[in-house]
Structure formats: structure tokens, C-alpha cells
Amino acid sequence: MQSADTPRDGHAEVRIIAETPEVARRVAEALRHCFAAAEQRSYPAGDQGGTRLELTVDTARASELARSWLEASRSSANDGSGE
């Protein structure tokens, strides 16, 4: 059984911490080009300032670029040559 904090199978929770909201949004946008993603949530990063942005990505619904990269990384991990 999964805890309430564990994402569903095939999904990953991503946390981006950046100095500005714009930088965090740019990173989130790059992830959305690779994977289907849920609506992002933005929070203050802490006492020092900055932005924490969280989103859920669906690795089962990856773009062609991400799928080929994921397959290549799985292959290199399985043959022990991981770079």
C-alpha cells in the first residue's frame, strides 16, 4: 500500500527551488516538454527568499525525446555501463 505522500505508479513528484519564480517556471516548462504534468503549486522557499515549485509528472506519458532518453538510460543501467 502506498502512503499519501507517494505518487501513483508511473508518476513522480518534482520539487524545484529557485531564487525567482520565473526561473522555477522555466524549469517546470522544460519538464512539461518531456512529460505530461499536473498543475504546478508554488510556495515561498523559506526565510532566505526564493520560490519552491512542485508538480507531478507522468512518466508513462513522456514525449518521444524523453522516451528515447529513458530507454537508453534503462539499457545502460541494465548492462552496467551507466554514464
C-alpha positions in Angstrom: 0.0 0.0 0.0 1.2 3.5 -0.9 1.3 6.3 1.7 -0.5 9.6 0.9 2.9 11.1 0.1 3.9 8.5 -2.5 2.8 9.3 -6.1 0.9 6.8 -8.2 2.8 4.3 -10.2 4.5 5.9 -13.2 4.3 9.4 -11.6 7.0 11.4 -9.9 6.7 14.4 -7.6 9.2 17.1 -8.6 10.3 20.0 -6.3 12.1 22.9 -7.9 13.7 25.5 -5.6 14.9 28.7 -7.3 15.8 32.3 -6.5 12.9 33.7 -8.5 9.5 32.4 -9.6 10.5 32.9 -13.2 13.5 30.6 -13.0 11.3 27.9 -11.3 8.6 28.3 -14.0 11.2 27.9 -16.8 12.4 24.6 -15.3 8.9 23.4 -14.9 8.1 24.3 -18.5 11.2 22.2 -19.7 9.8 19.3 -17.7 6.4 19.7 -19.4 8.1 19.4 -22.8 9.3 16.0 -21.7 6.4 14.6 -19.6 2.7 15.2 -19.1 2.4 17.2 -15.8 -0.3 18.3 -13.4 -0.9 21.9 -12.4 2.1 23.3 -10.6 2.0 24.6 -7.0 4.2 27.4 -5.9 5.3 28.3 -2.3 7.9 30.6 -0.7 11.1 28.7 -0.4 12.0 29.8 3.1 13.2 32.6 5.3 16.0 33.4 2.8 13.5 34.1 0.0 13.2 32.2 -3.2 10.4 30.1 -4.7 9.6 26.4 -4.3 7.6 25.0 -7.1 6.1 21.5 -7.0 4.5 19.5 -9.8 3.6 15.9 -10.6 4.9 14.4 -13.8 3.5 11.3 -15.5 6.5 9.3 -16.8 4.1 6.9 -18.6 3.1 9.8 -20.9 6.5 11.0 -22.0 7.3 12.9 -25.2 9.3 11.0 -27.9 12.5 12.7 -26.8 12.0 11.7 -23.2 11.0 8.1 -24.1 14.2 7.6 -26.1 16.3 9.0 -23.3 14.6 6.9 -20.7 15.0 3.7 -22.8 18.7 4.5 -23.3 19.2 5.1 -19.6 17.5 1.8 -18.7 19.6 -0.1 -21.2 22.9 1.4 -19.8 21.8 0.7 -16.2 21.0 -2.9 -17.1 24.3 -3.6 -18.8 26.3 -1.9 -16.1 27.8 0.8 -18.3 25.8 3.7 -16.9 27.3 7.1 -17.6 
